[in-house]
Amino acid sequence: MLFYGPPGTGKTTTALAIAHQLFGPELYKSRVLELNASDDRGINVVRTKIKDFAAVAVGSAQRQGGYPCPPFKIIILDEADSMTEDAQACFFLIIEPLASRCAKFRFKPLSDEIMSSRILHICDQEGLNLDSEALSTLSSISQGDLRRAITYLQGAARLFGSSISSKDLLSVSGVIPVEVVEALYAACKSGNFDLANKEVNNVIAEGYPVSQMLSQLFDVVVEADDVPDEQKARICKSLAEADKRLVDGADEYLQLLDAASNTMRALCNMPQEFSFET
């Protein structure tokens, strides 16, 4: 089986639950091999640990403790794409190419209803007080990732105690306040470069992560009803290019200013490129 999808949606938990349900506590260690992201994923692991585990045959044991105990073993490769290229090549020599032989299961981001239900359960067990606004904020900033939601909740509880507000969650998550993002977007929409530059300086001065600003600005642009698709495409392209340059180590101020200026050009139907007379 091949589980794929966004982080924090239950892929690893589901795989472990299936393995536990098949073999129970007695046979689990002898029938299941877990390799997670913290383990060495080099070629030596495949040649020794995985190969040795898979090479030993198992008998047709009877049901134990009500568990099916089928006559096979399970290898759980969490984040298999993080294996080195040599390790993947060696692994495919042991087990035939996986994609063509696996049943594929795509895990979607969790819905707000599921997120809220689980978060409330955790709050009840841990003695935390979360009002409806904070619950909605936590579901929103986590974007369907339950692991991220739990991390934010844990951080807020340590810093602010058992009563957690929406503002507390925003402060630990690193998410930029909506009014700051909307101020930059409005400045771009005005066509006033000086105003846009002022908002960019404010973002840098407040220490907000520019990559997060680009992500939230992207959401604002995509959800805008009064912006044509062609302009949205131009803006999204410039935001993606700026984000790539940030990953490569470019200056945050320059990249945010470039993204803001390109957004302004698209929103105000300015020329994509400036011409200079000689």
C-alpha positions as CSV (number, residue, x, y, z in Angstrom):
1,M,0.0,0.0,0.0
2,L,1.2,3.5,-0.8
3,F,-0.1,6.3,1.4
4,Y,0.5,9.8,0.2
5,G,-0.8,13.3,0.9
6,P,-0.1,16.4,3.1
7,P,1.6,16.1,6.5
8,G,-0.4,15.6,9.6
9,T,-3.3,13.8,8.0
10,G,-2.8,10.4,9.6
11,K,-0.7,8.4,7.0
12,T,1.8,7.0,9.5
13,T,-0.9,6.5,12.2
14,T,-3.0,4.5,9.8
15,A,-0.1,2.3,8.8
16,L,0.8,1.6,12.4
17,A,-2.9,1.0,13.4
18,I,-3.2,-1.6,10.6
19,A,0.0,-3.4,11.6
20,H,-1.1,-3.5,15.3
21,Q,-4.6,-4.7,14.3
22,L,-3.1,-7.5,12.2
23,F,-0.5,-8.9,14.6
24,G,-1.3,-7.7,18.1
25,P,1.3,-6.9,20.8
26,E,2.9,-10.3,20.8
27,L,4.0,-10.7,17.2
28,Y,4.3,-7.0,16.3
29,K,8.0,-6.6,16.9
30,S,8.9,-9.8,15.0
31,R,6.6,-9.1,12.0
32,V,6.8,-5.3,11.6
33,L,9.9,-3.2,10.7
34,E,9.5,0.6,11.1
35,L,11.9,3.0,9.5
36,N,11.0,6.7,10.1
37,A,12.5,10.0,8.9
38,S,15.0,10.0,11.8
39,D,16.6,6.7,10.8
40,D,19.5,6.3,8.4
41,R,18.2,5.9,4.9
42,G,21.5,5.0,3.2
43,I,22.2,2.0,1.1
44,N,23.7,0.1,4.0
45,V,20.4,0.1,5.8
46,V,18.7,-1.4,2.8
47,R,21.4,-4.0,2.2
48,T,21.5,-5.1,5.9
49,K,18.5,-4.2,8.0
50,I,15.7,-4.3,5.4
51,K,17.1,-7.2,3.4
52,D,17.8,-9.4,6.5
53,F,14.3,-8.7,7.9
54,A,12.6,-9.5,4.6
55,A,14.7,-12.6,3.9
56,V,13.5,-14.6,7.0
57,A,10.3,-16.5,6.2
58,V,7.4,-16.7,8.6
59,G,5.1,-19.7,9.3
60,S,1.4,-19.8,9.0
61,A,0.8,-19.1,12.7
62,Q,-2.7,-19.5,14.2
63,R,-4.7,-16.6,15.4
64,Q,-3.4,-15.2,18.7
65,G,-5.4,-13.2,21.1
66,G,-8.1,-12.6,18.5
67,Y,-5.7,-11.0,15.9
68,P,-5.6,-12.4,12.3
69,C,-1.7,-12.9,12.3
70,P,-1.4,-13.4,8.5
71,P,1.8,-15.2,7.3
72,F,3.7,-12.2,6.0
73,K,5.8,-9.3,7.3
74,I,5.3,-5.6,7.0
75,I,7.9,-2.9,6.4
76,I,6.8,0.6,7.1
77,L,8.9,3.2,5.3
78,D,7.8,6.6,6.6
79,E,8.7,9.4,4.2
80,A,10.1,6.8,1.7
81,D,11.0,9.7,-0.7
82,S,13.7,10.8,1.7
83,M,15.8,7.7,1.0
84,T,19.0,8.3,-0.9
85,E,19.0,7.5,-4.6
86,D,21.4,4.5,-4.1
87,A,19.2,3.1,-1.4
88,Q,16.1,3.4,-3.6
89,A,17.8,1.6,-6.4
90,C,19.0,-1.1,-4.1
91,F,15.5,-1.4,-2.5
92,F,13.9,-1.9,-5.9
93,L,16.2,-4.8,-6.6
94,I,14.9,-6.5,-3.5
95,I,11.3,-5.6,-4.1
96,E,9.9,-5.0,-7.6
97,P,9.0,-1.4,-8.5
98,L,6.5,-0.3,-5.9
99,A,4.2,2.2,-7.6
100,S,2.9,-0.4,-10.2
101,R,2.2,-3.0,-7.5
102,C,0.7,-0.8,-4.7
103,A,-2.8,0.1,-3.9
104,K,-2.6,3.9,-3.6
105,F,-4.4,5.8,-0.9
106,R,-4.5,9.6,-1.0
107,F,-4.9,11.4,2.3
108,K,-6.6,14.8,2.1
109,P,-6.2,17.7,4.6
110,L,-8.6,17.1,7.5
111,S,-11.8,19.0,7.5
112,D,-12.6,21.8,10.0
113,E,-15.2,19.5,11.6
114,I,-12.7,16.7,12.2
115,M,-10.0,19.1,13.3
116,S,-12.3,20.9,15.8
117,S,-13.7,17.6,17.2
118,R,-10.2,16.2,17.9
119,I,-8.8,19.5,19.3
120,L,-11.8,19.8,21.7
121,H,-11.1,16.2,22.8
122,I,-7.5,17.0,23.5
123,C,-8.4,20.2,25.4
124,D,-10.9,18.2,27.5
125,Q,-8.2,15.6,28.4
126,E,-5.5,18.2,29.1
127,G,-7.7,20.7,31.0
128,L,-7.4,23.5,28.4
129,N,-9.9,26.2,27.8
130,L,-10.4,27.2,24.1
131,D,-13.2,29.5,23.1
132,S,-15.0,29.3,19.7
133,E,-12.9,32.0,18.1
134,A,-9.6,30.4,19.2
135,L,-10.9,27.0,17.9
136,S,-11.7,28.5,14.6
137,T,-8.4,30.2,14.4
138,L,-6.5,27.1,15.2
139,S,-8.3,25.1,12.5
140,S,-7.6,27.8,10.0
141,I,-3.9,28.3,10.6
142,S,-3.3,24.6,10.8
143,Q,-4.7,24.1,7.2
144,G,-5.9,20.5,7.8
145,D,-2.7,19.4,9.5
146,L,-3.6,17.9,12.9
147,R,0.0,17.5,13.9
148,R,0.6,21.2,13.4
149,A,-2.5,22.1,15.3
150,I,-1.4,20.0,18.3
151,T,2.1,21.7,18.2
152,Y,0.5,25.2,18.2
153,L,-1.8,24.2,21.0
154,Q,1.1,22.8,23.0
155,G,3.2,25.9,22.5
156,A,0.3,28.2,23.5
157,A,-0.4,26.2,26.6
158,R,3.2,26.4,27.8
159,L,3.4,30.1,27.2
160,F,0.0,31.4,28.2
161,G,-1.5,28.7,30.5
162,S,-4.7,26.8,30.3
163,S,-6.9,29.6,28.9
164,I,-5.8,30.2,25.3
165,S,-7.1,32.9,23.0
166,S,-7.0,33.4,19.3
167,K,-4.2,36.0,19.7
168,D,-2.1,33.5,21.7
169,L,-2.4,31.0,18.9
170,L,-1.4,33.5,16.2
171,S,1.6,34.6,18.2
172,V,3.0,31.0,18.5
173,S,2.2,29.9,15.0
174,G,4.1,32.7,13.2
175,V,1.1,33.5,11.1
176,I,1.0,37.1,10.1
177,P,-2.1,39.1,11.3
178,V,-4.8,39.4,8.6
179,E,-4.8,43.2,8.8
180,V,-1.0,43.4,8.0
181,V,-1.5,41.2,4.9
182,E,-4.5,43.2,3.8
183,A,-2.6,46.5,4.3
184,L,0.1,45.3,1.9
185,Y,-2.5,44.1,-0.6
186,A,-4.4,47.4,-0.5
187,A,-1.2,49.3,-1.0
188,C,-0.4,47.2,-4.1
189,K,-3.9,47.7,-5.4
190,S,-3.6,51.5,-4.9
191,G,-0.8,51.8,-7.5
192,N,1.2,53.9,-5.2
193,F,4.7,52.5,-5.0
194,D,5.8,54.6,-2.1
195,L,2.8,53.3,0.0
196,A,3.7,49.7,-1.0
197,N,7.3,50.3,0.0
198,K,6.2,51.6,3.3
199,E,4.1,48.5,4.0
200,V,7.0,46.3,3.0
201,N,9.3,48.1,5.4
202,N,6.7,47.7,8.1
203,V,6.7,43.9,7.5
204,I,10.5,43.7,7.7
205,A,10.6,45.9,10.8
206,E,8.1,43.8,12.7
207,G,10.2,40.7,11.9
208,Y,7.4,38.8,10.1
209,P,8.8,35.9,7.9
210,V,8.6,37.0,4.3
211,S,7.9,33.5,3.1
212,Q,4.8,33.4,5.3
213,M,3.8,36.8,3.9
214,L,4.1,35.5,0.4
215,S,2.0,32.5,1.3
216,Q,-0.8,34.5,2.9
217,L,-0.7,37.1,0.1
218,F,-1.1,34.2,-2.4
219,D,-4.3,33.2,-0.5
220,V,-5.7,36.7,-0.6
221,V,-5.1,37.0,-4.4
222,V,-6.6,33.6,-5.2
223,E,-9.7,34.4,-3.2
224,A,-10.2,37.9,-4.6
225,D,-13.4,38.0,-6.7
226,D,-12.6,41.3,-8.4
227,V,-9.3,40.2,-9.9
228,P,-9.3,38.5,-13.4
229,D,-7.7,35.1,-13.8
230,E,-4.9,36.4,-16.1
231,Q,-3.9,39.0,-13.4
232,K,-4.0,36.3,-10.7
233,A,-1.7,34.1,-12.8
234,R,0.8,36.9,-13.2
235,I,0.8,37.6,-9.5
236,C,1.1,34.0,-8.4
237,K,4.0,33.5,-10.8
238,S,5.9,36.4,-9.3
239,L,5.1,35.2,-5.7
240,A,6.4,31.7,-6.6
241,E,9.6,33.2,-8.1
242,A,10.2,35.4,-5.0
243,D,9.6,32.4,-2.7
244,K,12.2,30.3,-4.7
245,R,14.8,33.1,-4.5
246,L,14.2,33.2,-0.7
247,V,14.9,29.5,-0.5
248,D,18.1,30.1,-2.4
249,G,19.2,32.7,0.2
250,A,18.1,36.0,-1.3
251,D,17.4,39.2,0.7
252,E,14.0,39.2,2.3
253,Y,13.4,42.9,1.8
254,L,14.3,42.9,-1.9
255,Q,12.2,39.9,-2.6
256,L,9.1,41.2,-0.8
257,L,9.5,44.5,-2.6
258,D,9.8,42.8,-5.9
259,A,6.7,40.7,-5.2
260,A,4.8,43.8,-4.2
261,S,5.8,45.7,-7.2
262,N,4.9,42.9,-9.6
263,T,1.6,42.5,-7.8
264,M,1.0,46.2,-8.2
265,R,1.7,46.0,-12.0
266,A,-0.7,43.2,-12.4
267,L,-3.5,44.7,-10.4
268,C,-3.2,48.1,-12.0
269,N,-2.6,46.8,-15.5
270,M,0.9,48.4,-15.7
271,P,3.5,47.1,-18.3
272,Q,5.1,43.9,-17.2
273,E,8.6,45.3,-18.1
274,F,9.8,48.8,-18.1
275,S,11.5,50.2,-21.2
276,F,14.4,52.6,-20.9
277,E,15.4,55.2,-23.6
278,T,19.0,55.7,-24.5
